[in-house]
């Protein structure tokens, strides 16, 4: 069978010309079904000066069941806490939202941008309309690394309790720590690749061990047992990878869309230019730290004019996913993604009924 691909369905949200809150773009939305069964997006809305809020919108569907647009409902979060504000601005950015079954709450992980840099922040809700901040995610140390003092982004939670690498029943988070010297602009200057996890931005997994079935509803424990989960491998992702959509269970295991960064083959204006593409990764059903499938080539790359030109050109950035159980199609997933940090597109992923195509042998 040929490689997995995404079929573009169109643009579902773009900046309103008269809306000052969106003058610099709407992008990178969380996507989740609400208690009413409706699908909600939580886009990053960027005002002048890169001042970001997290909005909320209800997705509208056409007669064939494809998403065709949104109804804006307002703001879910805007910079208010100290860890979301910095001199001259602030940011609540790039949310992912998951209904975490053991907690009986929707959990939003998002990037809080303060004077200390980007950090992972957490909020919770029971109805998607009202959100309570829980503060910055707290991590135990990994070897000599204090994660609480390191920039971090692209966090997303598993919806169910899973087994950690050490056999503990746990809540789990994927995230992308930004170690000093690991930005793609720095990595590309190295002629020799050495220890990837220290010199590339990559996907890590961290766990909250659950001692009992009686879980606190309003607080999350510290994340521990931090470990690198996936590092850049293929050419299209060689500079950086990061988690995109929240994990969803499929017949093959836990599936995510992730982003990979490489250099453009033809730089613009003689300058080094990066391109962001998307791939598929699937983790083992019982042992989520084991990768069972990884797409050898991108499933989506910048191709449309709206993906190649924008606030940051040549970017497709998946952050939201919706399994189409409502259409009776459990193998169909609608993937919502940022287009050049300016608009929001949606594309369809159809998983095969029988078997997956060939994976990256280096997974």
Residue, then its C-alpha position, 0 to 999 in steps of 0.5 A: x500500500x502507498x504511504x499515508x497522505x492527507x486530503x485537503x478540505x479547505x480553509x476553515x478560519x482566517x483573520x477578520x479584516x475588522x477584528x483587531x484581535x486577529x490582525x496578525x493571524x489566526x492559527x494552530x487551533x486545538x480541536x475537541x468535541x464538547x459535552x453537546x457533541x459539537x466540535x470546538x476550535x481553540x485558535x491562537x488569535x494574534x493581535x498587533x505586537x504578537x500579542x496572543x489570545x486563545x479564542x473559541x469557535x464552533x465548527x460548521x459543517x456542510x451537507x457532506x459532513x466536511x467542515x466549512x467554517x466556524x462561528x466565533x464564540x469569544x475568548x477562552x484565555x488571554x494573558x492575565x497571569x504573570x507567567x503569561x505576560x512580558x514587557x510590552x505584551x504577552x501570550x497564551x499560544x498554541x493550545x491543545x485540548x483533551x478530555x482526560x478521562x481519569x480527571x473527568x475534565x477537559x485539560x488545555x495545555x498551552x504555551x505561556x509566553x512571559x519575560x522568562x520565555x515560553x513555558x507549558x501552562x495548564x488549564x481545565x474546564x468541564x464545559x469548554x466555555x469556562x477555564x480555570x488556570x492550574x499554573x505552569x507544568x512542574x517537572x522533576x529533573x532529568x539527569x542534570x537537567x532542570x526542566x522547570x528552567x527550560x523553554x518548552x512548547x508543544x505540550x499535549x496530554x493523553x486522554x487515558x491513563x497509560x503505562x509508563x516505561x517503568x510500569x506505573x499507571x500514569x497520566x502522560x504528556x508529550x512536549x518539546x523542551x528547547x535546550x540551549x543551542x538546539x534551535x533549527x537555525x543553530x542546528x543547521x550550522x553543524x556539519x556533524x550530527x552528535x547526540x541528537x537529544x541534546x542538539x535537536x529539538x525533539x519529542x519528549x514524554x513525561x508521566x504523572x504516576x497515579x497511586x490510586x483510582x481516586x484522582x484529584x479533580x482540580x490539580x495535576x501532580x508533578x511530571x516525572x520520568x522524563x525521557x526523549x521519545x522521538x528524535x529527528x531522522x528523515x531528511x524532511x524533519x532533520x532539524x526539529x520535530x515536535x508533537x502536534x495533535x493530541x494522541x487518539x486511540x486507533x486500531x493500530x495504537x495511539x496516533x499523533x500528527x507531528x511537525x518536522x522542520x528542514x531547510x528549503x531546497x531553494x532559499x528565498x532571497x539568498x537567506x536560509x529558510x526553513x519549511x515545516x511539514x507534517x508526519x504521522x506517528x503511532x505508539x503502542x496501545x499498552x506501552x506508549x513509549x514504543x513507536x510502532x509506526x512512523x511515516x517515512x515521508x511527510x503526509x502534508x507539506x506546504x503547497x498551497x499559496x496560503x501555506x507558502x506565504x504568510x506571517x511565517x512562510x512555508x508552514x503547515x502545523x497540525x494541532x487539532x484532530x477529530x475522529x469522525x465517529x459522528x459520520x460512522x467513519x472511525x478510521x477517518x480523522x479531520x486534522x486542523x492545522x496552521x497555514x503559514x502562521x496566518x490561517x487555519x486549514x483542515x485536511x482528511x486522514x483515512x487510515x487503511x482498514x487492513x494494514x499500514x504502509x511501510x514505516x520508517x525502518x529507523x523508528 
